[in-house]
Amino acid sequence: MTEIKKIKGVIIDDEARARRLLSVMIAEYCPEVEIVAESGQVPDGVLQINKYRPDVVFLDIEMPDYSGFELLDFFREVDFQIIFVTAYSQYAVRAFEVSAVDYLLKPVQIGQLEKAVGKLKNAETQPMQAKLEVLKGNMEANRVSKIAVPVSDGLIFLPVEEVVYIDADGAYSYIYMADGSKQLVSKKLKYFDDMLVGSSDFVRIHRSHLLNLRFVKKYNRHESMVELENDITLQVARSHKVELENRMTSSQS
């Protein structure tokens, strides 16, 4: 029988009880992961990472002296995967999601853990560095400025302000950009609707269209159509007219 290669993991969390609990959960529900070291502080955690060269680091964010984010400054290149362990607010969690960075929300749930570890076993794990840079930018700006979207050969990172509109195509979506390009991604439109919730620029105008209001040139209320700066026209569903009109009015005030 072929022995399955273990995924080497390190846990860094200042709370000893949290480290023990996560370690026990991993051993019981994710036996493919071998925890080779634990640490309660960032400087020691850096030493453990350099010593064991783990595949994944389960990293708490809020710790004394150094934060989990500051741990990354000790490395010229992050060549290991990171699963953040956080008790952060809903906004910060969305920042992780749009950056395609895995996280576990405290208190950690078994299903959450299994899902995050399952991604580690994907043969095409994405380079961590790019995802972390997008995450950092989104959190520093306190808004979603870039989104990570899955394509056939990995991920691409798109500036939100350059997205003109997103069109549904069954289980896929087309993202139309300001430079005239478009991307076909394997996500339903609802995924982007949920991702961009709270953005003042995006509004759902149809079951098939998610629109960036910055690119609207003209709205014809009687014909229920919007004309965009690239001269494309989109239908506005009757059920979305009031919301669109309210959003357009508020954006001008």
ChimeraX commands (.cxc) that place a marker at each C-alpha (Angstrom):
marker #1 position 0.00,0.00,0.00 radius 0.5
marker #1 position 1.34,3.42,-0.97 radius 0.5
marker #1 position 1.89,5.66,2.04 radius 0.5
marker #1 position 0.08,8.97,1.78 radius 0.5
marker #1 position 2.44,11.91,2.13 radius 0.5
marker #1 position 1.68,13.95,5.21 radius 0.5
marker #1 position 1.02,17.67,5.06 radius 0.5
marker #1 position 3.37,19.29,7.57 radius 0.5
marker #1 position 1.73,21.97,9.69 radius 0.5
marker #1 position 2.72,24.52,12.33 radius 0.5
marker #1 position 0.27,26.23,14.71 radius 0.5
marker #1 position 1.05,29.77,15.92 radius 0.5
marker #1 position -1.38,31.16,18.49 radius 0.5
marker #1 position -0.69,32.95,21.77 radius 0.5
marker #1 position -3.49,31.04,23.53 radius 0.5
marker #1 position -2.26,27.61,24.69 radius 0.5
marker #1 position -5.80,26.27,24.97 radius 0.5
marker #1 position -6.59,27.34,21.39 radius 0.5
marker #1 position -3.43,25.60,20.14 radius 0.5
marker #1 position -4.29,22.38,21.96 radius 0.5
marker #1 position -7.88,22.38,20.73 radius 0.5
marker #1 position -6.90,22.99,17.10 radius 0.5
marker #1 position -4.18,20.33,17.31 radius 0.5
marker #1 position -6.65,17.77,18.67 radius 0.5
marker #1 position -9.23,18.63,16.00 radius 0.5
marker #1 position -6.65,18.29,13.23 radius 0.5
marker #1 position -5.45,14.93,14.57 radius 0.5
marker #1 position -8.99,13.58,14.74 radius 0.5
marker #1 position -10.62,15.03,11.65 radius 0.5
marker #1 position -7.69,15.83,9.32 radius 0.5
marker #1 position -5.15,13.02,9.92 radius 0.5
marker #1 position -3.41,13.84,6.65 radius 0.5
marker #1 position -1.98,16.90,8.42 radius 0.5
marker #1 position 0.91,16.32,10.82 radius 0.5
marker #1 position 1.46,19.16,13.29 radius 0.5
marker #1 position 5.25,19.28,13.63 radius 0.5
marker #1 position 5.48,22.33,15.90 radius 0.5
marker #1 position 3.45,24.83,17.90 radius 0.5
marker #1 position 4.32,28.29,19.11 radius 0.5
marker #1 position 2.75,30.97,21.26 radius 0.5
marker #1 position 4.61,33.97,19.85 radius 0.5
marker #1 position 5.71,35.27,16.49 radius 0.5
marker #1 position 9.54,35.31,16.85 radius 0.5
marker #1 position 9.56,31.68,18.00 radius 0.5
marker #1 position 7.04,30.81,15.30 radius 0.5
marker #1 position 9.44,32.18,12.68 radius 0.5
marker #1 position 12.17,29.90,14.07 radius 0.5
marker #1 position 9.82,26.88,13.90 radius 0.5
marker #1 position 8.88,27.65,10.31 radius 0.5
marker #1 position 12.53,27.97,9.29 radius 0.5
marker #1 position 13.37,24.73,11.11 radius 0.5
marker #1 position 10.54,22.50,9.88 radius 0.5
marker #1 position 9.69,24.09,6.49 radius 0.5
marker #1 position 5.95,23.35,6.85 radius 0.5
marker #1 position 3.45,23.08,4.04 radius 0.5
marker #1 position 0.91,25.09,6.00 radius 0.5
marker #1 position 0.86,27.46,8.97 radius 0.5
marker #1 position -2.29,27.87,11.07 radius 0.5
marker #1 position -1.78,31.48,12.08 radius 0.5
marker #1 position -3.62,33.51,14.70 radius 0.5
marker #1 position -3.88,37.20,13.85 radius 0.5
marker #1 position -4.29,39.08,17.13 radius 0.5
marker #1 position -1.29,38.30,19.30 radius 0.5
marker #1 position 0.80,40.44,21.70 radius 0.5
marker #1 position 4.01,42.13,20.49 radius 0.5
marker #1 position 3.55,41.04,16.85 radius 0.5
marker #1 position 0.41,40.31,14.86 radius 0.5
marker #1 position 0.02,37.34,12.57 radius 0.5
marker #1 position 0.39,39.69,9.61 radius 0.5
marker #1 position 3.73,40.95,10.96 radius 0.5
marker #1 position 5.05,37.40,11.05 radius 0.5
marker #1 position 5.03,37.49,7.25 radius 0.5
marker #1 position 7.45,40.42,7.25 radius 0.5
marker #1 position 10.15,38.05,8.53 radius 0.5
marker #1 position 10.12,36.18,5.22 radius 0.5
marker #1 position 11.41,37.47,1.91 radius 0.5
marker #1 position 9.09,35.02,0.18 radius 0.5
marker #1 position 6.18,33.14,1.72 radius 0.5
marker #1 position 6.59,29.63,0.30 radius 0.5
marker #1 position 4.07,27.94,2.60 radius 0.5
marker #1 position 0.29,28.06,2.66 radius 0.5
marker #1 position -1.45,30.00,5.43 radius 0.5
marker #1 position -4.78,29.37,7.10 radius 0.5
marker #1 position -5.57,32.34,9.30 radius 0.5
marker #1 position -7.35,31.66,12.58 radius 0.5
marker #1 position -9.38,34.72,13.46 radius 0.5
marker #1 position -12.14,36.21,15.56 radius 0.5
marker #1 position -12.28,39.21,13.24 radius 0.5
marker #1 position -15.37,41.12,12.20 radius 0.5
marker #1 position -17.58,40.28,9.25 radius 0.5
marker #1 position -15.84,42.85,7.05 radius 0.5
marker #1 position -12.39,41.38,7.68 radius 0.5
marker #1 position -13.71,37.89,6.96 radius 0.5
marker #1 position -14.99,39.14,3.61 radius 0.5
marker #1 position -11.53,40.59,2.94 radius 0.5
marker #1 position -10.11,37.09,3.36 radius 0.5
marker #1 position -12.73,35.63,1.04 radius 0.5
marker #1 position -12.29,38.10,-1.83 radius 0.5
marker #1 position -8.51,37.61,-1.60 radius 0.5
marker #1 position -8.89,33.80,-1.76 radius 0.5
marker #1 position -7.04,33.44,1.56 radius 0.5
marker #1 position -8.27,30.60,3.75 radius 0.5
marker #1 position -9.35,31.31,7.30 radius 0.5
marker #1 position -10.92,29.62,10.30 radius 0.5
marker #1 position -13.33,31.67,12.35 radius 0.5
marker #1 position -13.03,31.19,16.10 radius 0.5
marker #1 position -14.43,29.10,17.66 radius 0.5
marker #1 position -13.24,26.72,14.95 radius 0.5
marker #1 position -15.89,24.42,13.50 radius 0.5
marker #1 position -15.09,20.92,12.23 radius 0.5
marker #1 position -16.63,21.53,8.80 radius 0.5
marker #1 position -14.64,24.75,8.40 radius 0.5
marker #1 position -11.42,22.96,9.26 radius 0.5
marker #1 position -12.06,20.05,6.90 radius 0.5
marker #1 position -12.90,22.42,4.04 radius 0.5
marker #1 position -9.76,24.51,4.53 radius 0.5
marker #1 position -7.52,21.44,4.75 radius 0.5
marker #1 position -9.24,19.97,1.70 radius 0.5
marker #1 position -8.02,22.92,-0.36 radius 0.5
marker #1 position -4.44,22.20,0.68 radius 0.5
marker #1 position -4.61,18.87,-1.12 radius 0.5
marker #1 position -5.42,20.55,-4.43 radius 0.5
marker #1 position -2.50,19.92,-6.78 radius 0.5
marker #1 position -2.67,23.48,-8.05 radius 0.5
marker #1 position -2.33,25.41,-4.81 radius 0.5
marker #1 position -1.83,29.08,-5.58 radius 0.5
marker #1 position 1.29,31.03,-4.61 radius 0.5
marker #1 position 0.60,32.58,-1.24 radius 0.5
marker #1 position 2.49,35.82,-1.82 radius 0.5
marker #1 position 0.07,37.27,-4.37 radius 0.5
marker #1 position -2.99,36.41,-2.28 radius 0.5
marker #1 position -1.44,38.02,0.80 radius 0.5
marker #1 position -0.65,41.22,-1.07 radius 0.5
marker #1 position -4.27,41.49,-2.23 radius 0.5
marker #1 position -5.52,40.77,1.30 radius 0.5
marker #1 position -3.22,43.39,2.81 radius 0.5
marker #1 position -4.29,45.99,0.26 radius 0.5
marker #1 position -7.98,45.34,0.84 radius 0.5
marker #1 position -7.63,45.56,4.61 radius 0.5
marker #1 position -5.50,48.70,4.53 radius 0.5
marker #1 position -7.97,50.41,2.20 radius 0.5
marker #1 position -10.84,49.24,4.44 radius 0.5
marker #1 position -12.72,48.29,1.29 radius 0.5
marker #1 position -12.57,45.66,-1.42 radius 0.5
marker #1 position -10.13,47.06,-3.99 radius 0.5
marker #1 position -9.15,43.78,-5.69 radius 0.5
marker #1 position -10.86,40.42,-5.98 radius 0.5
marker #1 position -9.34,37.02,-6.64 radius 0.5
marker #1 position -11.33,35.05,-9.19 radius 0.5
marker #1 position -10.79,31.44,-10.29 radius 0.5
marker #1 position -9.93,30.72,-13.92 radius 0.5
marker #1 position -8.97,27.49,-15.66 radius 0.5
marker #1 position -5.31,27.60,-14.68 radius 0.5
marker #1 position -5.50,29.23,-11.24 radius 0.5
marker #1 position -6.46,32.68,-9.99 radius 0.5
marker #1 position -6.39,36.18,-11.40 radius 0.5
marker #1 position -6.62,39.38,-9.35 radius 0.5
marker #1 position -8.90,42.06,-10.76 radius 0.5
marker #1 position -9.16,45.72,-9.63 radius 0.5
marker #1 position -12.78,46.21,-8.61 radius 0.5
marker #1 position -12.90,49.77,-9.93 radius 0.5
marker #1 position -12.16,48.46,-13.45 radius 0.5
marker #1 position -15.00,45.92,-13.48 radius 0.5
marker #1 position -17.79,47.32,-15.68 radius 0.5
marker #1 position -20.35,44.58,-15.14 radius 0.5
marker #1 position -20.67,40.87,-14.49 radius 0.5
marker #1 position -22.97,38.63,-16.51 radius 0.5
marker #1 position -24.43,35.29,-15.43 radius 0.5
marker #1 position -23.94,32.25,-17.65 radius 0.5
marker #1 position -25.38,29.30,-15.73 radius 0.5
marker #1 position -22.79,28.08,-13.24 radius 0.5
marker #1 position -20.28,30.54,-14.74 radius 0.5
marker #1 position -19.95,34.30,-14.98 radius 0.5
marker #1 position -18.39,36.67,-17.49 radius 0.5
marker #1 position -16.55,39.65,-16.01 radius 0.5
marker #1 position -16.33,42.62,-18.39 radius 0.5
marker #1 position -13.46,45.01,-17.76 radius 0.5
marker #1 position -12.94,48.69,-18.60 radius 0.5
marker #1 position -10.17,47.86,-21.09 radius 0.5
marker #1 position -12.62,45.80,-23.18 radius 0.5
marker #1 position -11.40,42.40,-22.00 radius 0.5
marker #1 position -13.62,39.79,-20.40 radius 0.5
marker #1 position -12.97,36.81,-18.14 radius 0.5
marker #1 position -15.00,33.62,-17.88 radius 0.5
marker #1 position -14.89,32.36,-14.29 radius 0.5
marker #1 position -16.34,29.26,-12.67 radius 0.5
marker #1 position -18.54,31.07,-10.17 radius 0.5
marker #1 position -22.22,31.93,-10.20 radius 0.5
marker #1 position -23.29,35.57,-10.22 radius 0.5
marker #1 position -24.51,35.27,-6.63 radius 0.5
marker #1 position -20.90,34.64,-5.57 radius 0.5
marker #1 position -19.93,38.12,-6.81 radius 0.5
marker #1 position -23.15,39.67,-5.53 radius 0.5
marker #1 position -22.30,38.40,-2.03 radius 0.5
marker #1 position -18.64,39.33,-2.42 radius 0.5
marker #1 position -19.36,42.94,-3.35 radius 0.5
marker #1 position -22.20,43.49,-0.90 radius 0.5
marker #1 position -21.68,46.78,0.87 radius 0.5
marker #1 position -19.94,48.36,-2.10 radius 0.5
marker #1 position -21.56,51.65,-3.06 radius 0.5
marker #1 position -20.72,51.10,-6.72 radius 0.5
marker #1 position -22.27,47.71,-7.51 radius 0.5
marker #1 position -25.96,46.95,-7.85 radius 0.5
marker #1 position -27.91,43.96,-9.15 radius 0.5
marker #1 position -30.14,45.13,-11.99 radius 0.5
marker #1 position -31.27,41.76,-13.34 radius 0.5
marker #1 position -30.95,38.09,-12.43 radius 0.5
marker #1 position -28.18,38.03,-15.07 radius 0.5
marker #1 position -26.47,41.40,-14.52 radius 0.5
marker #1 position -24.39,42.91,-11.70 radius 0.5
marker #1 position -23.49,46.48,-12.63 radius 0.5
marker #1 position -20.81,48.99,-11.62 radius 0.5
marker #1 position -22.64,52.32,-11.41 radius 0.5
marker #1 position -19.45,54.23,-12.23 radius 0.5
marker #1 position -19.78,53.13,-15.85 radius 0.5
marker #1 position -23.44,54.09,-16.40 radius 0.5
marker #1 position -23.78,56.76,-19.10 radius 0.5
marker #1 position -27.56,56.85,-19.37 radius 0.5
marker #1 position -30.58,55.29,-17.71 radius 0.5
marker #1 position -33.83,55.09,-19.67 radius 0.5
marker #1 position -36.51,54.59,-17.07 radius 0.5
marker #1 position -39.37,54.07,-19.55 radius 0.5
marker #1 position -37.55,51.37,-21.52 radius 0.5
marker #1 position -35.86,49.93,-18.40 radius 0.5
marker #1 position -32.42,50.06,-19.99 radius 0.5
marker #1 position -29.01,51.32,-18.92 radius 0.5
marker #1 position -26.41,52.45,-21.42 radius 0.5
marker #1 position -22.80,52.07,-20.36 radius 0.5
marker #1 position -19.75,54.11,-21.33 radius 0.5
marker #1 position -18.66,51.36,-23.70 radius 0.5
marker #1 position -22.04,51.74,-25.49 radius 0.5
marker #1 position -23.34,48.39,-24.25 radius 0.5
marker #1 position -26.97,48.44,-23.12 radius 0.5
marker #1 position -28.35,46.20,-20.40 radius 0.5
marker #1 position -31.91,45.36,-19.45 radius 0.5
marker #1 position -33.12,46.36,-16.00 radius 0.5
marker #1 position -35.58,43.91,-14.47 radius 0.5
marker #1 position -38.78,45.41,-13.10 radius 0.5
marker #1 position -38.04,43.96,-9.66 radius 0.5
marker #1 position -34.70,45.81,-9.53 radius 0.5
marker #1 position -35.77,49.23,-10.87 radius 0.5
marker #1 position -36.48,50.81,-7.51 radius 0.5
marker #1 position -33.17,49.71,-6.04 radius 0.5
marker #1 position -31.26,50.94,-9.08 radius 0.5
marker #1 position -32.97,54.32,-9.03 radius 0.5
marker #1 position -32.40,54.71,-5.30 radius 0.5
marker #1 position -28.74,53.82,-5.64 radius 0.5
marker #1 position -28.23,56.18,-8.58 radius 0.5
marker #1 position -29.91,59.00,-6.66 radius 0.5
marker #1 position -27.85,58.40,-3.51 radius 0.5
marker #1 position -24.59,58.22,-5.49 radius 0.5
marker #1 position -25.25,61.72,-6.85 radius 0.5
marker #1 position -26.09,63.29,-3.50 radius 0.5
marker link #1:1,2 radius 0.2
marker link #1:2,3 radius 0.2
marker link #1:3,4 radius 0.2
marker link #1:4,5 radius 0.2
marker link #1:5,6 radius 0.2
marker link #1:6,7 radius 0.2
marker link #1:7,8 radius 0.2
marker link #1:8,9 radius 0.2
marker link #1:9,10 radius 0.2
marker link #1:10,11 radius 0.2
marker link #1:11,12 radius 0.2
marker link #1:12,13 radius 0.2
marker link #1:13,14 radius 0.2
marker link #1:14,15 radius 0.2
marker link #1:15,16 radius 0.2
marker link #1:16,17 radius 0.2
marker link #1:17,18 radius 0.2
marker link #1:18,19 radius 0.2
marker link #1:19,20 radius 0.2
marker link #1:20,21 radius 0.2
marker link #1:21,22 radius 0.2
marker link #1:22,23 radius 0.2
marker link #1:23,24 radius 0.2
marker link #1:24,25 radius 0.2
marker link #1:25,26 radius 0.2
marker link #1:26,27 radius 0.2
marker link #1:27,28 radius 0.2
marker link #1:28,29 radius 0.2
marker link #1:29,30 radius 0.2
marker link #1:30,31 radius 0.2
marker link #1:31,32 radius 0.2
marker link #1:32,33 radius 0.2
marker link #1:33,34 radius 0.2
marker link #1:34,35 radius 0.2
marker link #1:35,36 radius 0.2
marker link #1:36,37 radius 0.2
marker link #1:37,38 radius 0.2
marker link #1:38,39 radius 0.2
marker link #1:39,40 radius 0.2
marker link #1:40,41 radius 0.2
marker link #1:41,42 radius 0.2
marker link #1:42,43 radius 0.2
marker link #1:43,44 radius 0.2
marker link #1:44,45 radius 0.2
marker link #1:45,46 radius 0.2
marker link #1:46,47 radius 0.2
marker link #1:47,48 radius 0.2
marker link #1:48,49 radius 0.2
marker link #1:49,50 radius 0.2
marker link #1:50,51 radius 0.2
marker link #1:51,52 radius 0.2
marker link #1:52,53 radius 0.2
marker link #1:53,54 radius 0.2
marker link #1:54,55 radius 0.2
marker link #1:55,56 radius 0.2
marker link #1:56,57 radius 0.2
marker link #1:57,58 radius 0.2
marker link #1:58,59 radius 0.2
marker link #1:59,60 radius 0.2
marker link #1:60,61 radius 0.2
marker link #1:61,62 radius 0.2
marker link #1:62,63 radius 0.2
marker link #1:63,64 radius 0.2
marker link #1:64,65 radius 0.2
marker link #1:65,66 radius 0.2
marker link #1:66,67 radius 0.2
marker link #1:67,68 radius 0.2
marker link #1:68,69 radius 0.2
marker link #1:69,70 radius 0.2
marker link #1:70,71 radius 0.2
marker link #1:71,72 radius 0.2
marker link #1:72,73 radius 0.2
marker link #1:73,74 radius 0.2
marker link #1:74,75 radius 0.2
marker link #1:75,76 radius 0.2
marker link #1:76,77 radius 0.2
marker link #1:77,78 radius 0.2
marker link #1:78,79 radius 0.2
marker link #1:79,80 radius 0.2
marker link #1:80,81 radius 0.2
marker link #1:81,82 radius 0.2
marker link #1:82,83 radius 0.2
marker link #1:83,84 radius 0.2
marker link #1:84,85 radius 0.2
marker link #1:85,86 radius 0.2
marker link #1:86,87 radius 0.2
marker link #1:87,88 radius 0.2
marker link #1:88,89 radius 0.2
marker link #1:89,90 radius 0.2
marker link #1:90,91 radius 0.2
marker link #1:91,92 radius 0.2
marker link #1:92,93 radius 0.2
marker link #1:93,94 radius 0.2
marker link #1:94,95 radius 0.2
marker link #1:95,96 radius 0.2
marker link #1:96,97 radius 0.2
marker link #1:97,98 radius 0.2
marker link #1:98,99 radius 0.2
marker link #1:99,100 radius 0.2
marker link #1:100,101 radius 0.2
marker link #1:101,102 radius 0.2
marker link #1:102,103 radius 0.2
marker link #1:103,104 radius 0.2
marker link #1:104,105 radius 0.2
marker link #1:105,106 radius 0.2
marker link #1:106,107 radius 0.2
marker link #1:107,108 radius 0.2
marker link #1:108,109 radius 0.2
marker link #1:109,110 radius 0.2
marker link #1:110,111 radius 0.2
marker link #1:111,112 radius 0.2
marker link #1:112,113 radius 0.2
marker link #1:113,114 radius 0.2
marker link #1:114,115 radius 0.2
marker link #1:115,116 radius 0.2
marker link #1:116,117 radius 0.2
marker link #1:117,118 radius 0.2
marker link #1:118,119 radius 0.2
marker link #1:119,120 radius 0.2
marker link #1:120,121 radius 0.2
marker link #1:121,122 radius 0.2
marker link #1:122,123 radius 0.2
marker link #1:123,124 radius 0.2
marker link #1:124,125 radius 0.2
marker link #1:125,126 radius 0.2
marker link #1:126,127 radius 0.2
marker link #1:127,128 radius 0.2
marker link #1:128,129 radius 0.2
marker link #1:129,130 radius 0.2
marker link #1:130,131 radius 0.2
marker link #1:131,132 radius 0.2
marker link #1:132,133 radius 0.2
marker link #1:133,134 radius 0.2
marker link #1:134,135 radius 0.2
marker link #1:135,136 radius 0.2
marker link #1:136,137 radius 0.2
marker link #1:137,138 radius 0.2
marker link #1:138,139 radius 0.2
marker link #1:139,140 radius 0.2
marker link #1:140,141 radius 0.2
marker link #1:141,142 radius 0.2
marker link #1:142,143 radius 0.2
marker link #1:143,144 radius 0.2
marker link #1:144,145 radius 0.2
marker link #1:145,146 radius 0.2
marker link #1:146,147 radius 0.2
marker link #1:147,148 radius 0.2
marker link #1:148,149 radius 0.2
marker link #1:149,150 radius 0.2
marker link #1:150,151 radius 0.2
marker link #1:151,152 radius 0.2
marker link #1:152,153 radius 0.2
marker link #1:153,154 radius 0.2
marker link #1:154,155 radius 0.2
marker link #1:155,156 radius 0.2
marker link #1:156,157 radius 0.2
marker link #1:157,158 radius 0.2
marker link #1:158,159 radius 0.2
marker link #1:159,160 radius 0.2
marker link #1:160,161 radius 0.2
marker link #1:161,162 radius 0.2
marker link #1:162,163 radius 0.2
marker link #1:163,164 radius 0.2
marker link #1:164,165 radius 0.2
marker link #1:165,166 radius 0.2
marker link #1:166,167 radius 0.2
marker link #1:167,168 radius 0.2
marker link #1:168,169 radius 0.2
marker link #1:169,170 radius 0.2
marker link #1:170,171 radius 0.2
marker link #1:171,172 radius 0.2
marker link #1:172,173 radius 0.2
marker link #1:173,174 radius 0.2
marker link #1:174,175 radius 0.2
marker link #1:175,176 radius 0.2
marker link #1:176,177 radius 0.2
marker link #1:177,178 radius 0.2
marker link #1:178,179 radius 0.2
marker link #1:179,180 radius 0.2
marker link #1:180,181 radius 0.2
marker link #1:181,182 radius 0.2
marker link #1:182,183 radius 0.2
marker link #1:183,184 radius 0.2
marker link #1:184,185 radius 0.2
marker link #1:185,186 radius 0.2
marker link #1:186,187 radius 0.2
marker link #1:187,188 radius 0.2
marker link #1:188,189 radius 0.2
marker link #1:189,190 radius 0.2
marker link #1:190,191 radius 0.2
marker link #1:191,192 radius 0.2
marker link #1:192,193 radius 0.2
marker link #1:193,194 radius 0.2
marker link #1:194,195 radius 0.2
marker link #1:195,196 radius 0.2
marker link #1:196,197 radius 0.2
marker link #1:197,198 radius 0.2
marker link #1:198,199 radius 0.2
marker link #1:199,200 radius 0.2
marker link #1:200,201 radius 0.2
marker link #1:201,202 radius 0.2
marker link #1:202,203 radius 0.2
marker link #1:203,204 radius 0.2
marker link #1:204,205 radius 0.2
marker link #1:205,206 radius 0.2
marker link #1:206,207 radius 0.2
marker link #1:207,208 radius 0.2
marker link #1:208,209 radius 0.2
marker link #1:209,210 radius 0.2
marker link #1:210,211 radius 0.2
marker link #1:211,212 radius 0.2
marker link #1:212,213 radius 0.2
marker link #1:213,214 radius 0.2
marker link #1:214,215 radius 0.2
marker link #1:215,216 radius 0.2
marker link #1:216,217 radius 0.2
marker link #1:217,218 radius 0.2
marker link #1:218,219 radius 0.2
marker link #1:219,220 radius 0.2
marker link #1:220,221 radius 0.2
marker link #1:221,222 radius 0.2
marker link #1:222,223 radius 0.2
marker link #1:223,224 radius 0.2
marker link #1:224,225 radius 0.2
marker link #1:225,226 radius 0.2
marker link #1:226,227 radius 0.2
marker link #1:227,228 radius 0.2
marker link #1:228,229 radius 0.2
marker link #1:229,230 radius 0.2
marker link #1:230,231 radius 0.2
marker link #1:231,232 radius 0.2
marker link #1:232,233 radius 0.2
marker link #1:233,234 radius 0.2
marker link #1:234,235 radius 0.2
marker link #1:235,236 radius 0.2
marker link #1:236,237 radius 0.2
marker link #1:237,238 radius 0.2
marker link #1:238,239 radius 0.2
marker link #1:239,240 radius 0.2
marker link #1:240,241 radius 0.2
marker link #1:241,242 radius 0.2
marker link #1:242,243 radius 0.2
marker link #1:243,244 radius 0.2
marker link #1:244,245 radius 0.2
marker link #1:245,246 radius 0.2
marker link #1:246,247 radius 0.2
marker link #1:247,248 radius 0.2
marker link #1:248,249 radius 0.2
marker link #1:249,250 radius 0.2
marker link #1:250,251 radius 0.2
marker link #1:251,252 radius 0.2
marker link #1:252,253 radius 0.2
view
